[in-house]
Amino acid sequence: MAMNRQRFGQRNQNSTSFRGPARTIGPVSNTIILIVLACVLGLLYLTQVTKTNAYGYKISSLQDQATKLQQQHDDLEISSARLQAADRIQNSDVAKNLVSVAPSATVQN
């Protein structure tokens, strides 16, 4: 029986309770919070764009370096072919069978 009294309240107590009005954020505070959030999102966007640009510059410089190395490789291949060609010509059978010619006379005017 004591439990019933605690559940329903004691004598001379109201069974309803009143609460004060709930606190809400005003329109000025809402506007300030929205502006701050927009600034934070803008900063996040700018950091991502900056990182992307930095990687773009790095990729561009690596591509330029790769192009220069490819040109250097091509030049070295051409030089190697020229040097090997001279040795091949001197050691070929056709070059060995050639007869050297000495000038027999000179032409005078």
Secondary structure, DSSP 8 states (H G I E B T S, - for coil): -HHHHHHH--TT--S-----------HHHHHHHHHHHHHHHHHHHHHHHHHHHHHHHHHHHHHHHHHHHHHHHHHHHHHHHHHHHHHHHHHSHHHHT------------
